[in-house]
């Protein structure tokens, strides 16, 4: 009897130890699962995501990533600025999404209206964000309800440029404009008022003491036309420039040094931005847009075709997709 009690106590002790090990093992497995999930949806790489790791703001469990299709109705609203590259870029994205069954609407707006559209939920994504410098005022205004996804064009740049003949005469920096205003009729050409570049141009006039200049606001189309005329008539122009574009592909123009770093130069990134928590409301499109990126050379080519060859954005996008089928097929795999 004595030995029977000892045996019973021993068996009970082993049961308690075994049960404790099982509980600890289950807890560890759950932790590993969450870590893997966080990596898969890119929480560590997406800005402005102020959320609980296991639950979205609307209560939907993020751990059920495979069920997020229930939240998606296969539609997408895209907004960009009116720059030629942006017009073609959104058409490329549109055609890829449509090939996977999406109904896509597109629009173009001023920079402020573009940010506002995504911020308010009237648009799902924008493809023309410029971070961190050029659009800084819009970012500070709207960032609480935006998520930055991916730089979508490599090696962008913005600043001031002049015709090559002026550059050869010694106008090699923004500072040197002060003593050569007669070459440019005391006028700096700039994109529409209200853009980030327009705001930085006002700052440049102040920072570099260019009070003898006035800023003339033009559309991209008007700027290209004025450069055509200047090139034909051997006139000099100073203007706000950017890449990717057709500006440095089609004209003999040179970039000016910006010693005070008023403009972003090569440090800004042209970026895709979405409504918050895109990985919840459309995980597949989120994965695609986190990978979507094109080279500056391709984007420059788009601008030349659109501005000078008279091709439509639809035609340019379709041809580019056909010529880059391997890359596009990889993106489409993410949309399954």
N, C-alpha and C positions, 0 to 999 in steps of 0.2 A: 504493500500500500504506500509505504514511504517512497519507494522508487517510482511508483506510478504518479505521485504528486510532482516529483522532481521532473519527470518526463513531460507532464502537462505544462508546467511553468516554462520549461525550455522551449516547447513548441509555440507557446503564446509569445514569448520574447522574439523568436525568429519571425513570426508573423508581423509584429509591430515594426521591426527593422525593415523587412521587405516592403511593407506598405509605405514607409517613409521614403525609401529609395525611389519607388515608383512615382510618388508625388513630385519629388525633386526633378526626376527625369522629364516628366510632363511639362513642368515649369520651364525647364531649359529649352525644350523643343519649341514652346510658344515664343520664347525670346528670339530664337534663331529665325523663326518664321517671320516675325516682325522686321528683323534686320534685313532679311532678303527682300521683303516687300518694299521697304523704304528705298532700297537701292533700285529696285525695278521701276518705281514710279518717279525716281529722280528728285526726291524731296531735298536732297543735299545740294542740288544744282539749280533749283528754281527759286527766284527771289520773291519776297513779299508773300510768303505762305505762312500766315499766322494761324495755324490749325493744330488740333490734337492729332497725334500720329495715327490713331486708330479710328477717328470719327471725323467726318466733314462737318461744316457749319450747319448743314441741313439735316444732319443726323444719319446720313447714309454711311454704312460701314465701308471704309476704304479697303478693308481686308478682302472684300468680295469683288476684287478687280474684274474677275471674269463675268460678273453680273452687271458691270457698268454699262453694257450695251442697252440695258433696260432704260437707262436715263437718257439715251441718245436717239434722236430722230433723224440722223443722217442729213442734217442741214448745216451750212456754214456761211456766215456773213463776214466778208473780208473788206477792210477799208485801207486805203493808202493815200499818199499825197499824189500830186499830179506830175511828178517828175517822170520822164519817159521810162527810165529803168524800173520805177515802181509800178507803172502801168503794165509793163510786160511781165514783171515778176509775179504780180497777183494773178495774171492770166495763166502762168505756168502752174501755180498752186491750184487754181480753179480747175484746170484740165485734169490734173492728177487726181484731185478729190472726186471730180465727176466720173472719172473712169472706174471708181470704186463705189459708185451709186449715190454719191452726195448730191443734194440740190444746193447750189452755191449762188449767192448773190454778192455783187461787188459794187464798190462806190469809191469815189475819191473826194477828199475834203482838205481844208486847210489843216495845218498841223494841230492847232488847238481843237478844232472840231473832230479830228481823227482821234485824238486822245479821249475827248469827251464821249465819243460814240462807244468806245470800248469800255470806258469807265462806267457809263450808264447802262450797259448791256444791250445797246442798240446794234452793236457789232460784236462779233465773237473774237476776231483777231485783227491786228494791224501788222503790216510788214515794213513800216517806214520809221520805226523808232530810232533815234540817234543818241546813244549813250556813251559816256556819261555827261558830256559837256553841252552839245548843241541844244538838246531838248531839256536841259536841266530845269527850266522854269515850269515846263509842262509836267515833268516827272514829279516835282515837289507838290504840284497842285493835284495830281490824279493818282499817285502811286499807291494809295491805300486800297485801291480796288483793281489793281493790275498785276499781272504776273509776267515777268520777263523770261522768254524761253531760249532763244538762240540767235547768235550773230548769223544773219542769212546771206551776207555778201562779204567776201574776204577783202581786206586791205582798202577800206574806204578812206577818204580824205576830204577835208574842206578847208578853205582859206580864201586868199585873194590872189588873183592872177592878172597879168597884163599881156598885151600883144608883144610879140618877140622884138619888134623894132624898138619899143619903149624900153624893154629889158636891156637891149644892147646899148641903149643910151645912158644906162646907169640906174634905171629904176629896178632895183633888185630886192628891195624890202618894202614893207608897208611904211616904215619910217621915211624912206626916201621919196614917197609920194608928195610929201609936204612941199618940196622945192621943185616939183615938176607938174604942177596943176595945169599949166597951159597945154600940156600934151593931151590932156583928157577933158578939156573944157570944164575943169573943176567938178567933174561928176563921177561918182562911183555907182556902178550898176549893181543892183542887189535883187534877190528874189522878193516876192510879195511881202509887204509889211505884216508882221505878226508871226513870221517863221522864226525858228531859232537862229538861223543865219542872219536875219534882219536885225535881231536884237544884238547879236555880237558885232555887227557892222556899226551900229550906233556906238557901242563901247569902243570899237577901234578908232572911230573918229575922235572920241574924247581922249583915249589913252595915248594916241600918237600925235595929238595936236593938229588934226586935219580940219580945222575950222574953216579953211578956205575951200572946202569941198561940200557939195550937197549929195544926198543919197537919192538916186532915182530907182523906184521899185518897178520891176518888170516880171513878166511871166517867163518860164523857161523858153517857150516858143519865141517870145519877143527878143530874148537875149541871143538866141541862135541866129535870128534874122539880123540883129545889129552886128553880130560878129561876121556874118556873111558880107554885109555892106562894108564894114571896116576893112576886111581882107581884100575886097575888090577895089577899094578906093585908097588903100595904104594909109588908113587912119589908125590912131591908137585908142585903145579902150582899157579901162581898169574895171574889174568886175569881181564879184564874189563867185568863186568856183567850187566845184565838188567832184568827187569821183565815188562811184562809177558814173560816167556820163560820156557824151560824145565830144565834150569840149577839148580834151587833149588828144583825141583821135583825129579830129578834123581840122584843127586850127593851129597855126604857129603861135602858141601862147606859152607863158612861163609862170610858175608859181613864185610868189614873193615870200621872203623870209618874214617870220612873225616872232620877233625876239621877245615880245611881251606875252606870247601865248594867249592871245585874245580868242583865237579860233581853236577848234579842237585839233586841227591838223590831221595826223594819221591815228590819233588815239581814240577817236569815237568809233563805235561799232554800230552798223546798221542792223537793227534787231527786230525779231518777231516778238510781239507782245499779245497776250490773251486776257480774256476775262479770268478771274480767279478760279483755281481748282479745276483746270481743264482736264487733268488726269482722272477726275471723277465723272464729269459730264460728257467727255469724249476721249477716252484713254487712247484709242487707236490714232486719232488725229493728233493728239498730244505727242505720241511717239514719233509720228512723221515730222511734225514741225520742230521737234527737238533735234532732228537730224538734217532738216532742209537747209542747204547752203550752196551757193554758187560762187564761182571765181569772179574776180573783178574784170578779167579779160572777157568772159562771157557776157557779163552785165554791160560792159562798154559796147560790145558788139550789138547787143539788143538796142541800145540807145541810137547807134549809128543807123541801124536798119529802120528804126521807128521814125527818126527825125529826117534822115536824108534819102532813104530808099523808098519811103512812102509805104512801107509794109504795115499791116495791122498787127496789133498785139496778139491777136488770135493766131495769125500766120506765123509770127516769130516764135511764139511759145510752142506751137505744134512742131515746128521744124527742130527746135532745140530739144524737145522731148524725144523725138525720133533719133536724133544724133547722140543722145546720152541715155540710151535705153537701159544699159546695165545699172547705172546709178538710179534711174527712175524706178526700175523694177525692184531694187532694194527698198526704196521708199514705199512702194506699193505693198510690199510684204508686211510692212508695219501697219497698214490700213486694213488688214484682213480681220 
